[in-house]
């Protein structure tokens, strides 16, 4: 009898943990009012600020689901245009449930590091709203897929204006230089280009560059290599 009770307790606890994990995942896609720079969609990707310097932030993101597609091109602008059309079709009904899905922010593009004249693979992702995080509609386009991004820390640098190949490369270079200066460990070979605005928005645009943190995040600037509780 004792063994049966123990098994039942374990099953209950496993189910409770699973339920809480679902709630946590959904809670990290929340109301846009919680982010000052996310103003054009009702829901945005939320994060916990770990620490910051005068050059970058370290953010913690929980595991969330995205709808993604890959596009190969010489230029980000061409790849992004094609990928955006594909993903926009998905959220406007090109899925097996025929559901229309609200747009969220940000739109993220995984940028493989390459020389200017090399072909590159660009992966664009739309964040799925909280109500579709658990069971998103299946895409009808074979080039569109659901992607589970794991929990991770990110080094983040923000900038304004328009996101272009040149502006993204410049800011990615600036962030990587700042990280190298403090011997921060981060994943090499790619970064994320992140946008929060519609192409129709003319002013007060917000863009970001993300590098995935490896090991413990470093929050000291190169000018002041002081002790940090996060370093």
C-alpha positions in Angstrom: 0.0 0.0 0.0 2.9 2.3 0.9 4.5 1.6 -2.5 1.2 2.4 -4.3 0.9 5.7 -2.4 4.5 6.6 -3.2 3.9 5.9 -6.9 0.8 7.9 -7.0 2.6 10.8 -5.3 5.4 10.6 -7.8 2.9 10.7 -10.7 1.1 13.6 -9.2 4.4 15.6 -8.6 5.5 14.8 -12.2 2.2 16.1 -13.6 2.4 19.2 -11.4 6.0 19.9 -12.5 4.9 19.5 -16.2 1.9 21.8 -15.7 4.1 24.4 -14.0 6.6 24.2 -16.9 3.8 24.9 -19.4 2.7 27.9 -17.3 6.2 29.2 -17.1 6.7 28.9 -20.9 3.4 30.7 -21.5 4.2 33.4 -18.9 7.3 34.4 -20.7 5.3 35.5 -23.7 3.4 38.3 -22.1 1.7 41.6 -22.4 3.7 44.2 -24.3 3.2 46.8 -21.6 5.9 45.0 -19.7 8.5 46.1 -22.2 9.0 49.8 -23.0 10.4 49.2 -26.5 7.8 46.6 -27.5 4.8 48.7 -28.6 3.4 47.3 -31.8 2.0 43.9 -30.8 -0.1 42.8 -27.9 2.3 40.1 -26.8 6.1 40.2 -26.6 8.9 37.9 -25.6 9.7 38.7 -21.9 13.0 38.2 -20.2 14.8 38.6 -16.8 17.6 41.2 -16.8 20.6 39.4 -15.2 23.0 42.4 -15.3 24.2 45.2 -17.6 27.2 47.3 -18.5 27.5 50.5 -20.5 27.9 48.4 -23.7 25.5 45.4 -23.3 22.9 43.6 -21.3 22.7 40.0 -20.1 19.2 38.6 -20.3 17.7 35.3 -19.3 15.1 33.9 -21.7 12.9 30.9 -20.8 12.3 28.2 -23.3 9.7 29.3 -25.8 8.3 28.1 -29.2 8.6 29.9 -32.5 7.4 29.2 -36.0 10.5 29.3 -38.3 11.7 29.0 -41.8 15.1 28.9 -43.5 16.1 30.8 -46.6 19.4 30.8 -48.5 20.7 33.9 -50.1 23.7 36.2 -50.6 21.9 39.0 -48.8 19.9 39.2 -45.6 17.4 41.6 -47.2 16.4 39.2 -49.9 16.3 36.2 -47.6 14.2 38.1 -45.0 11.6 39.2 -47.6 11.0 35.6 -48.7 11.0 34.2 -45.2 8.7 36.8 -43.9 6.1 36.1 -46.6 6.2 32.4 -45.7 5.7 33.0 -42.0 3.1 35.6 -42.5 1.1 33.1 -44.6 1.3 30.7 -41.7 -0.1 33.2 -39.1 -2.9 34.3 -41.5 -4.2 30.8 -42.0 -1.7 28.6 -43.9 -1.8 26.0 -41.2 -3.6 22.7 -40.7 -6.1 24.3 -38.3 -6.8 27.2 -40.6 -6.3 29.5 -37.6 -5.3 33.2 -37.8 -2.6 33.8 -35.2 -1.8 37.2 -33.8 1.6 38.8 -34.7 4.0 39.1 -31.8 7.4 40.7 -31.2 10.2 40.4 -31.8 11.0 38.9 -35.2 14.3 37.1 -35.0 16.8 36.1 -37.8 19.6 33.7 -37.1 22.6 35.1 -38.9 25.4 32.7 -39.9 28.7 34.5 -40.1 30.1 34.5 -43.6 32.1 36.6 -46.0 30.2 39.2 -48.1 30.2 37.0 -51.3 29.3 33.7 -49.7 25.8 32.3 -49.7 24.3 32.2 -46.2 21.4 30.4 -44.5 19.1 32.8 -42.7 16.5 31.4 -40.3 13.6 33.8 -39.5 11.3 33.1 -36.6 8.0 34.5 -35.4 7.3 34.1 -31.7 4.1 32.1 -31.1 1.5 33.8 -28.8 1.0 32.4 -25.3 -2.2 30.6 -26.3 -0.4 28.7 -29.0 2.8 27.9 -27.1 1.6 24.5 -25.8 0.0 23.2 -29.0 0.7 25.4 -32.1 -1.1 24.7 -35.4 0.9 22.6 -37.8 2.2 24.4 -40.9 1.0 23.3 -44.3 4.1 24.6 -46.0 6.9 22.1 -45.7 9.5 24.9 -45.4 7.8 26.2 -42.2 8.4 24.4 -38.9 7.9 24.8 -35.2 11.1 25.4 -33.2 11.6 25.0 -29.5 14.3 27.5 -28.4 15.9 26.2 -25.2 16.2 28.3 -22.0 19.3 30.4 -22.4 21.2 33.6 -21.5 21.9 36.2 -24.1 24.4 39.1 -24.5 22.3 41.9 -26.0 23.2 45.2 -27.7 20.3 47.5 -28.7 20.3 50.1 -31.5 17.9 52.3 -33.4 17.1 53.0 -37.0 16.7 50.4 -39.7 18.0 46.9 -39.6 20.1 46.2 -42.7 22.9 43.9 -43.5 25.4 46.7 -42.8 23.8 48.0 -39.5 23.5 44.4 -38.2 27.1 43.6 -39.1 28.3 46.8 -37.5 26.4 46.2 -34.2 27.3 42.6 -34.1 31.0 43.5 -34.5 30.6 46.1 -31.8 29.1 43.6 -29.4 31.6 40.9 -30.1 34.5 43.4 -29.5 33.0 44.4 -26.2 32.6 40.8 -25.2 36.1 39.9 -26.3 37.5 42.8 -24.3 36.3 41.2 -21.1 37.0 37.6 -22.1 33.4 36.7 -22.2 32.5 33.3 -23.6 29.8 33.2 -26.2 28.8 31.0 -29.1 30.7 31.8 -32.3 29.7 31.4 -35.9 26.3 33.0 -35.7 24.3 35.7 -33.9 20.6 36.8 -33.9 19.3 39.9 -35.6 16.2 41.0 -33.7 13.6 43.5 -34.7 10.5 44.9 -32.9 9.0 47.1 -35.5 6.8 46.9 -38.6 8.5 48.0 -41.9 6.0 50.8 -41.9 7.3 52.3 -38.7 9.4 55.4 -39.5 10.6 56.6 -36.1 11.7 55.3 -32.7 12.7 51.9 -34.1 14.3 49.3 -31.8 16.6 46.6 -32.9 18.9 44.2 -31.1 21.9 41.9 -31.6 22.0 38.7 -29.5 24.9 36.4 -28.8 24.3 33.2 -26.8 26.2 33.2 -23.5 28.5 30.2 -22.8 29.5 29.5 -19.2 28.8 32.2 -16.6 27.9 35.7 -18.0 30.4 38.5 -17.7 29.1 41.9 -16.6 32.3 43.9 -16.2 33.2 46.5 -18.8 36.7 46.6 -20.2 37.3 49.9 -18.5 36.4 48.6 -15.0 37.2 45.0 -14.5 35.8 45.0 -11.0 34.3 42.1 -9.1 30.7 41.4 -10.2 28.4 38.9 -8.4 27.4 37.8 -11.9 30.9 37.3 -13.4 
